[in-house]
Amino acid sequence: MEWDCPRIFQLQPFIFHSFLSLELPYSVKRNEIITLDIQQFNYLTSSQTVNLTVVNNPSFEVVNAKSNGWTVAKLSIKPKVIGPIVLKISAKSSSAGDAIEKVLNVIPEGVQRSITTSTLIAVD
């Protein structure tokens, strides 16, 4: 099928007025207490009271997100199991909201050791 004229589409850009950002380390050791910085960005013209909720855990923190700026909330966690843990964090205010989901790798505590033995095989 051939077109008589080129098709041009114009789309309205999608603008995020408020969103979350969370940086995780590659891995943590089991029973290690780590503090995560959750950044709440607010590009609205007014300050917002934001409820931050950890979905896996009923803990929450209320922060005041400044207008046209960002706020950092701190979350301390202590992983109890080995393997990937999914962290789900949501933020809600009266006019905006966001949710984020990231995977944290939990490794066993201790030091990795290798044992090597050498054997000589004589072929006659």
Z-matrix of the N, CA and C atoms (Angstrom, degrees):
N
C 1 1.443
C 2 1.528 1 108.54
N 3 1.301 2 117.24 1 130.44
C 4 1.455 3 121.71 2 -179.82
C 5 1.523 4 109.70 3 -109.50
N 6 1.333 5 114.57 4 145.82
C 7 1.459 6 120.29 5 178.84
C 8 1.530 7 109.03 6 -97.49
N 9 1.318 8 115.62 7 143.04
C 10 1.460 9 120.38 8 176.94
C 11 1.523 10 111.48 9 -74.81
N 12 1.312 11 116.08 10 -34.83
C 13 1.462 12 119.91 11 -179.83
C 14 1.527 13 108.53 12 -137.75
N 15 1.319 14 116.65 13 154.36
C 16 1.464 15 118.53 14 179.74
C 17 1.528 16 110.82 15 -67.16
N 18 1.332 17 115.29 16 143.69
C 19 1.465 18 120.70 17 178.70
C 20 1.529 19 108.89 18 -91.86
N 21 1.304 20 116.28 19 128.09
C 22 1.457 21 121.95 20 178.49
C 23 1.519 22 107.41 21 -123.86
N 24 1.317 23 115.50 22 128.89
C 25 1.457 24 120.77 23 178.52
C 26 1.517 25 108.75 24 -117.59
N 27 1.309 26 115.91 25 141.42
C 28 1.454 27 120.76 26 176.06
C 29 1.518 28 107.51 27 -118.44
N 30 1.319 29 115.48 28 126.72
C 31 1.452 30 120.64 29 -179.20
C 32 1.516 31 109.65 30 -115.09
N 33 1.314 32 115.50 31 143.96
C 34 1.462 33 120.86 32 175.26
C 35 1.529 34 107.78 33 -77.35
N 36 1.314 35 118.89 34 129.83
C 37 1.464 36 119.14 35 179.91
C 38 1.522 37 111.09 36 -66.60
N 39 1.332 38 116.33 37 143.59
C 40 1.457 39 121.76 38 177.84
C 41 1.520 40 107.88 39 -87.84
N 42 1.293 41 117.17 40 125.49
C 43 1.459 42 121.73 41 -175.96
C 44 1.523 43 109.14 42 -110.99
N 45 1.326 44 116.32 43 127.58
C 46 1.452 45 121.31 44 175.10
C 47 1.523 46 107.99 45 -86.09
N 48 1.320 47 116.22 46 119.10
C 49 1.460 48 119.54 47 178.75
C 50 1.526 49 111.64 48 -88.67
N 51 1.319 50 116.49 49 -25.53
C 52 1.452 51 121.05 50 -178.75
C 53 1.523 52 107.94 51 -153.73
N 54 1.330 53 117.44 52 130.53
C 55 1.459 54 118.88 53 178.89
C 56 1.526 55 110.67 54 -153.52
N 57 1.334 56 115.31 55 164.63
C 58 1.457 57 123.30 56 -179.29
C 59 1.521 58 110.79 57 -104.48
N 60 1.318 59 115.93 58 153.72
C 61 1.456 60 121.99 59 173.47
C 62 1.527 61 107.70 60 -139.92
N 63 1.331 62 116.08 61 134.45
C 64 1.461 63 121.30 62 -178.92
C 65 1.519 64 108.90 63 -140.54
N 66 1.316 65 116.74 64 122.32
C 67 1.461 66 122.29 65 176.87
C 68 1.520 67 108.33 66 -104.55
N 69 1.340 68 116.15 67 127.93
C 70 1.459 69 121.32 68 179.97
C 71 1.522 70 110.46 69 -113.97
N 72 1.340 71 117.53 70 149.59
C 73 1.465 72 119.05 71 171.55
C 74 1.521 73 109.37 72 -70.30
N 75 1.342 74 116.98 73 163.57
C 76 1.463 75 119.81 74 -179.76
C 77 1.521 76 110.79 75 -61.26
N 78 1.340 77 116.33 76 -43.63
C 79 1.460 78 119.97 77 178.74
C 80 1.523 79 109.45 78 -154.21
N 81 1.325 80 115.71 79 158.96
C 82 1.461 81 123.06 80 173.96
C 83 1.522 82 107.60 81 -132.31
N 84 1.333 83 116.33 82 159.06
C 85 1.460 84 120.37 83 177.78
C 86 1.527 85 109.73 84 -87.28
N 87 1.322 86 115.62 85 150.75
C 88 1.457 87 120.66 86 177.89
C 89 1.532 88 108.93 87 -60.33
N 90 1.325 89 117.06 88 141.29
C 91 1.474 90 126.31 89 -179.28
C 92 1.527 91 113.26 90 67.25
N 93 1.317 92 118.27 91 12.13
C 94 1.466 93 122.19 92 175.38
C 95 1.529 94 107.88 93 -87.84
N 96 1.317 95 116.87 94 130.18
C 97 1.463 96 120.73 95 178.36
C 98 1.521 97 108.03 96 -88.29
N 99 1.330 98 115.99 97 122.42
C 100 1.467 99 120.43 98 178.35
C 101 1.526 100 108.81 99 -124.70
N 102 1.308 101 115.68 100 151.33
C 103 1.460 102 121.70 101 177.53
C 104 1.520 103 108.38 102 -112.05
N 105 1.320 104 115.77 103 124.12
C 106 1.460 105 121.98 104 -179.78
C 107 1.519 106 109.47 105 -102.49
N 108 1.324 107 116.54 106 140.93
C 109 1.464 108 122.07 107 175.63
C 110 1.525 109 108.75 108 -98.88
N 111 1.326 110 116.26 109 115.89
C 112 1.461 111 121.64 110 176.80
C 113 1.519 112 106.89 111 -100.19
N 114 1.318 113 116.91 112 117.08
C 115 1.464 114 121.01 113 -178.96
C 116 1.521 115 109.58 114 -96.68
N 117 1.326 116 115.58 115 128.43
C 118 1.463 117 122.68 116 177.98
C 119 1.524 118 107.10 117 -110.53
N 120 1.329 119 116.75 118 112.76
C 121 1.462 120 121.96 119 179.16
C 122 1.520 121 109.04 120 -95.28
N 123 1.322 122 116.89 121 136.87
C 124 1.461 123 122.42 122 -179.43
C 125 1.525 124 108.16 123 -132.17
N 126 1.336 125 116.71 124 110.37
C 127 1.455 126 120.92 125 178.61
C 128 1.521 127 112.02 126 -103.15
N 129 1.323 128 117.20 127 16.68
C 130 1.457 129 120.89 128 174.81
C 131 1.528 130 108.75 129 -79.11
N 132 1.315 131 116.59 130 163.52
C 133 1.462 132 120.46 131 -178.10
C 134 1.517 133 112.77 132 -81.99
N 135 1.337 134 118.20 133 -7.24
C 136 1.460 135 120.81 134 179.24
C 137 1.527 136 109.90 135 -124.42
N 138 1.327 137 115.76 136 154.08
C 139 1.462 138 120.22 137 176.64
C 140 1.520 139 109.60 138 -69.66
N 141 1.326 140 116.51 139 150.35
C 142 1.462 141 121.96 140 -177.15
C 143 1.523 142 109.62 141 -129.24
N 144 1.337 143 116.51 142 141.87
C 145 1.454 144 121.30 143 168.98
C 146 1.513 145 106.79 144 -90.07
N 147 1.331 146 116.19 145 120.83
C 148 1.460 147 121.73 146 -171.59
C 149 1.525 148 109.20 147 -116.92
N 150 1.338 149 116.82 148 132.16
C 151 1.461 150 122.16 149 173.42
C 152 1.519 151 108.50 150 -95.21
N 153 1.337 152 116.44 151 116.37
C 154 1.464 153 121.56 152 175.51
C 155 1.524 154 107.99 153 -96.28
N 156 1.326 155 116.73 154 128.88
C 157 1.457 156 121.52 155 -178.19
C 158 1.518 157 109.55 156 -128.26
N 159 1.333 158 115.99 157 132.88
C 160 1.457 159 121.07 158 172.08
C 161 1.522 160 105.48 159 -90.47
N 162 1.333 161 116.91 160 113.72
C 163 1.460 162 121.80 161 -170.89
C 164 1.523 163 111.29 162 -66.26
N 165 1.335 164 118.88 163 -36.92
C 166 1.462 165 121.87 164 -179.52
C 167 1.527 166 111.14 165 -71.03
N 168 1.304 167 116.57 166 -17.86
C 169 1.444 168 123.14 167 -171.50
C 170 1.527 169 107.61 168 -136.27
N 171 1.309 170 119.21 169 138.85
C 172 1.464 171 119.30 170 -177.92
C 173 1.524 172 114.51 171 -73.92
N 174 1.325 173 118.90 172 6.27
C 175 1.458 174 120.15 173 179.73
C 176 1.523 175 110.26 174 -73.09
N 177 1.309 176 116.45 175 148.38
C 178 1.463 177 120.08 176 178.54
C 179 1.516 178 108.97 177 -148.89
N 180 1.311 179 114.93 178 164.12
C 181 1.455 180 121.48 179 178.85
C 182 1.520 181 107.96 180 -142.73
N 183 1.321 182 116.04 181 136.39
C 184 1.460 183 121.30 182 177.62
C 185 1.518 184 107.69 183 -100.09
N 186 1.319 185 117.09 184 125.44
C 187 1.461 186 121.47 185 179.22
C 188 1.522 187 108.98 186 -124.86
N 189 1.315 188 116.06 187 157.31
C 190 1.460 189 121.70 188 176.29
C 191 1.524 190 107.50 189 -104.68
N 192 1.326 191 117.32 190 109.94
C 193 1.463 192 122.06 191 -179.94
C 194 1.523 193 108.83 192 -86.79
N 195 1.319 194 116.59 193 117.35
C 196 1.460 195 121.84 194 -179.04
C 197 1.522 196 110.46 195 -67.19
N 198 1.315 197 116.26 196 152.55
C 199 1.463 198 119.73 197 178.89
C 200 1.523 199 109.72 198 -68.68
N 201 1.334 200 115.95 199 141.66
C 202 1.465 201 123.25 200 180.00
C 203 1.528 202 112.53 201 49.34
N 204 1.320 203 116.67 202 42.41
C 205 1.457 204 120.33 203 -179.24
C 206 1.511 205 111.10 204 -156.82
N 207 1.328 206 115.55 205 -159.84
C 208 1.450 207 120.37 206 -178.93
C 209 1.513 208 109.85 207 -143.16
N 210 1.326 209 114.94 208 157.10
C 211 1.453 210 123.45 209 -179.76
C 212 1.524 211 108.21 210 -132.79
N 213 1.319 212 117.07 211 145.98
C 214 1.463 213 121.33 212 179.66
C 215 1.525 214 109.37 213 -112.26
N 216 1.331 215 115.61 214 129.59
C 217 1.463 216 121.92 215 172.57
C 218 1.521 217 107.49 216 -111.36
N 219 1.317 218 117.22 217 142.30
C 220 1.463 219 121.57 218 -178.44
C 221 1.522 220 109.29 219 -105.18
N 222 1.339 221 115.40 220 137.25
C 223 1.455 222 122.13 221 179.56
C 224 1.522 223 107.95 222 -129.75
N 225 1.332 224 117.29 223 120.79
C 226 1.464 225 121.64 224 177.00
C 227 1.519 226 108.88 225 -98.68
N 228 1.337 227 115.60 226 130.78
C 229 1.458 228 120.30 227 178.92
C 230 1.521 229 109.51 228 -131.85
N 231 1.342 230 115.68 229 155.38
C 232 1.465 231 122.68 230 177.02
C 233 1.523 232 107.07 231 -134.46
N 234 1.332 233 118.21 232 97.66
C 235 1.466 234 120.92 233 -178.38
C 236 1.528 235 111.22 234 -64.55
N 237 1.331 236 116.36 235 136.69
C 238 1.468 237 122.13 236 -177.63
C 239 1.523 238 113.21 237 -106.15
N 240 1.329 239 118.23 238 -17.18
C 241 1.463 240 121.37 239 -176.30
C 242 1.528 241 109.79 240 -121.08
N 243 1.333 242 115.55 241 155.72
C 244 1.462 243 121.64 242 178.57
C 245 1.524 244 108.63 243 -90.93
N 246 1.324 245 116.00 244 139.12
C 247 1.460 246 120.79 245 179.38
C 248 1.518 247 110.76 246 121.44
N 249 1.324 248 116.98 247 -176.39
C 250 1.466 249 119.86 248 -179.16
C 251 1.528 250 111.55 249 -73.98
N 252 1.329 251 116.00 250 135.90
C 253 1.464 252 123.00 251 175.99
C 254 1.524 253 107.07 252 -118.95
N 255 1.313 254 116.78 253 130.91
C 256 1.461 255 121.45 254 178.98
C 257 1.526 256 108.69 255 -92.08
N 258 1.336 257 116.28 256 122.14
C 259 1.461 258 121.91 257 175.54
C 260 1.520 259 108.24 258 -100.87
N 261 1.331 260 116.65 259 123.27
C 262 1.462 261 121.70 260 177.84
C 263 1.519 262 107.77 261 -118.01
N 264 1.328 263 115.97 262 121.76
C 265 1.456 264 121.64 263 -178.09
C 266 1.516 265 108.12 264 -126.99
N 267 1.332 266 116.10 265 133.47
C 268 1.460 267 119.84 266 178.38
C 269 1.522 268 109.40 267 -124.58
N 270 1.317 269 115.58 268 152.13
C 271 1.461 270 122.75 269 178.12
C 272 1.520 271 108.14 270 -131.41
N 273 1.331 272 116.30 271 132.45
C 274 1.461 273 120.31 272 179.02
C 275 1.516 274 109.91 273 -136.00
N 276 1.322 275 114.76 274 136.87
C 277 1.457 276 121.29 275 171.88
C 278 1.520 277 106.95 276 -130.39
N 279 1.315 278 116.95 277 -175.99
C 280 1.467 279 119.66 278 -178.11
C 281 1.524 280 112.50 279 -69.14
N 282 1.345 281 118.11 280 -24.14
C 283 1.465 282 119.06 281 -176.04
C 284 1.528 283 114.83 282 -124.54
N 285 1.323 284 118.71 283 -3.58
C 286 1.467 285 120.14 284 -178.71
C 287 1.520 286 109.74 285 -154.81
N 288 1.321 287 115.16 286 167.85
C 289 1.457 288 120.06 287 178.35
C 290 1.518 289 110.53 288 -168.29
N 291 1.323 290 115.38 289 163.29
C 292 1.455 291 121.20 290 178.72
C 293 1.521 292 107.97 291 -159.62
N 294 1.315 293 116.15 292 161.12
C 295 1.462 294 122.40 293 175.11
C 296 1.518 295 107.88 294 -140.81
N 297 1.314 296 115.79 295 149.87
C 298 1.455 297 121.01 296 -178.90
C 299 1.531 298 108.17 297 -138.62
N 300 1.327 299 115.54 298 145.73
C 301 1.461 300 121.67 299 179.72
C 302 1.524 301 108.31 300 -135.04
N 303 1.340 302 116.18 301 122.66
C 304 1.466 303 121.15 302 -179.81
C 305 1.521 304 109.28 303 -134.99
N 306 1.337 305 115.93 304 155.61
C 307 1.461 306 122.07 305 -179.16
C 308 1.529 307 109.19 306 -106.06
N 309 1.336 308 115.55 307 129.92
C 310 1.458 309 122.64 308 177.12
C 311 1.528 310 107.98 309 -110.19
N 312 1.328 311 117.30 310 124.30
C 313 1.468 312 122.12 311 179.20
C 314 1.524 313 109.45 312 -86.32
N 315 1.337 314 116.75 313 124.94
C 316 1.461 315 122.55 314 179.15
C 317 1.526 316 107.82 315 -109.63
N 318 1.341 317 115.84 316 124.46
C 319 1.464 318 121.29 317 -178.33
C 320 1.528 319 108.91 318 -111.88
N 321 1.341 320 117.99 319 159.99
C 322 1.467 321 119.96 320 179.03
C 323 1.523 322 111.37 321 -67.52
N 324 1.325 323 114.70 322 149.68
C 325 1.458 324 119.27 323 176.35
C 326 1.526 325 108.83 324 -76.93
N 327 1.311 326 116.33 325 163.79
C 328 1.459 327 120.19 326 -179.79
C 329 1.515 328 111.35 327 112.70
N 330 1.341 329 115.13 328 -175.08
C 331 1.455 330 121.99 329 -177.84
C 332 1.520 331 108.32 330 -116.90
N 333 1.315 332 117.15 331 134.90
C 334 1.458 333 121.40 332 178.47
C 335 1.525 334 109.28 333 -75.18
N 336 1.340 335 115.69 334 133.76
C 337 1.460 336 121.01 335 179.71
C 338 1.508 337 109.98 336 -126.07
N 339 1.321 338 115.23 337 145.88
C 340 1.462 339 121.36 338 174.75
C 341 1.517 340 108.33 339 -121.52
N 342 1.322 341 116.92 340 136.34
C 343 1.460 342 121.85 341 176.44
C 344 1.521 343 107.29 342 -115.61
N 345 1.329 344 115.70 343 125.48
C 346 1.456 345 121.49 344 -178.40
C 347 1.525 346 108.83 345 -121.08
N 348 1.303 347 116.17 346 133.52
C 349 1.463 348 120.29 347 175.16
C 350 1.524 349 108.48 348 -123.36
N 351 1.321 350 115.20 349 141.01
C 352 1.463 351 120.67 350 179.16
C 353 1.519 352 108.91 351 -106.63
N 354 1.311 353 116.04 352 139.32
C 355 1.458 354 121.58 353 179.13
C 356 1.516 355 108.35 354 -133.21
N 357 1.338 356 115.64 355 135.58
C 358 1.454 357 121.24 356 178.09
C 359 1.523 358 108.28 357 -100.17
N 360 1.300 359 116.72 358 124.84
C 361 1.459 360 121.99 359 178.46
C 362 1.522 361 107.13 360 -111.83
N 363 1.350 362 115.88 361 118.83
C 364 1.464 363 121.16 362 179.85
C 365 1.521 364 108.84 363 -98.38
N 366 1.318 365 116.65 364 126.41
C 367 1.457 366 122.06 365 178.71
C 368 1.524 367 106.99 366 -105.94
N 369 1.347 368 118.08 367 122.23
C 370 1.468 369 121.76 368 -179.57
C 371 1.494 370 111.83 369 -97.83
